[in-house]
Amino acid sequence: MLFLIFAMSCTQAAAYNFYANYEVLFNGYDYFSGDAYPHFVIKAARMSGDGSRIAFAGGRFIDGATTVDYKLFIVDFNGDNLVEIPLPTDTKIEDIAINDDGSRFFFSTPWWQAKIYKVDITENPVIAQLTDIINLNDFPGKADYTMPIRTTARGDWIYFTRRHASSGGGGILRLPHTGTGTAEIVVDDTQVPVQGGNTGWEVERFDISDDGSSILFSLEGYRNADSNLISKRGWFTKTATGFHQLTPTDKAALEQGLISGNGEKVVFTDYSNEYQYISANTDGSSRVEFQDRGYNNVVGMLTFDGNKMFYADHVAKTGRIANTDGSGGMHPLPSHDVNSIAVDVDAFPQISNNASRVSFVNNSQLYAGIFNPDIHWVSKAPSIPTMNFDPLYMFEEADAQVKLTTQPVGKAAAVSRVSLNNIHQGKFYSWDGLSYGFARHPVDSGTGPDLVADDGIYSAIAAKASHYTGPETYATVAHLGVMDELGNLTVADKTLWRSTPDPVCIEPLTVLSNFTTIYVATLCSSSDLISFVSTILLDGRFLTIVSPVTTLGNGFSVKSGAILRVLPAK
């Protein structure tokens, strides 16, 4: 027999597949109240690798072109200890680099100010100490116009670019966090070999691994055998085994480029396929076009292992987490809808090393989100205690319907908006893009499926799409979003399965794995398909069960949302 350890009955509602709280940590709307330009615009933001702290900066955006009155802040991930760090007069901030535990970060100024500052942070109480550590005018050459900077996980080194005054080329330098000593040339552009016997010219963008041993960078161009300058951007890496060219010489690179904390994987874009994000090992092998890029020019962020990327999905107008091996991804936020919830990831998408936390900027707001928090996490975002389906399944009849009801609870403020999206295989779908789904957002208006107005219970209907002609859908995820009046947001996912009118419940079955844990649950079947009522997904793939016992291979994990195919025993 096959059985599973969270054993549930067929009549019990499945646990949420996914649950996330998002809090507004800083709202720059009308920050400079009474001024002709009252809104604080965030121009740089970075979250520490462990997800514990965020450093951000910005100011008033005037005349549609210029940012003035810069301010610099730090804030804990849970919203505590929001501290403004006084800046030297007229200082502007171009980029921020933060270490892994948030105890130290650096920021750079525009090229005409040519400074790099360090901020050390003590705890209990939180005190930030700002130090002017590098004046780039003291170095030969001239400052880069964009002034990108990076630091290691320990925050012991600061990496930056520098252009040659005469030739215009330039490489990547690093200094200890004190800013003292002789700058080490990490990447010399003139030493970078380019296909066809060419040599590199001028590093533009770059990213480093947590220990700085692996570097991803783009060159502005190269010099051919006749020393003529060819202005064609390309992506390269430098690792322990030398330089590696990622972008073919006959193609040009695009803006985005990221390297994982462990230094094993990179993500970049180029004109090999300008509409896709590309992942590869740092030596250029195992290249995969893994995700639609759309018209997105906002750089995302990778997890430590490089397996996931959080980025601004400008096609769906929200944030998305993509698996860099091409196996799909997920939408952790509601789809953009001006009539319901519109939380776009406008800038600075950040993700923690273990993919459990994110931060991003939406308009003038800084958001922090936590995924599947444990019972000890205290959030100001609304709660979604239940999401009920009546009946539990979408039945086979053409006129079958399922009613969703939920009663969210506001915490810091009252619930103001509720949204509902259909998700299938990790992507948003309209109602008529699936064989069944939800056509409208839940309402508490006493109209349609809602019985009583303003009682706090929101209702929506899932129905068959009569004009749908594609393959049958066996699982549609109800992606529920609840926002309060302050912009705090909670998202919960729950799978609505297709089933027969009278599901057959199989007694608990035993699934053996190659590791010590034996997972348990009760199954319900529909035709030759079996779905876990407790919604379990094994490594994102179908699990083939061969009666009476199936042994799982290494690497399977328990998550939500699988459909299982049952084959007869051989």
Secondary structure, 3 states (H helix, E strand, C coil): CCCCECCCCCCCCCCCCEEEEEEEEEECCCCCCCCCCCCEEEEEEEECCCCCEEEEEEEEEECCCEEEEEEEEEEECCCCCCEEECCCCCCCCCEEEECCCCCEEEEECCCCCCEEEEEEEECCCCEEEEEEEEEHHHCCCEECCCCCEEECCCCCEEEEEEECCCCCCEEEEEEECCCCCCCEEEECHHHCEECCCEEEEEEEEEEECCCCCCEEEEEEEEECCCCCEECCCEEEEEECCEEEECCCCCCCEEEEEEECCCCCEEEEEECCCCCEEEEEECCCCCCEEEEECCCCCCCCEECCCCCEEEEEECCCCEEEEEECCCCCEECCCCCCCCCCCCCCCCEEEEECCCCCEEEEEECCEEEEEEECCCCCCCCCCCECCCEEEECCCECCCCCCEEEEEECCECCCCCEEEEEEEEEECCEEECHHHCCEEECCCCECCCCCCCCCCCCCCEEEEEEECCCCCCCCCCEEEEEEEEEECCCCEEEEEEEEEECCCCCEEECCCCEEECCCCCCECCEEEECCEEEECCCCEECCECCEEECCCEEECCCCCEECCCEEEEECCC
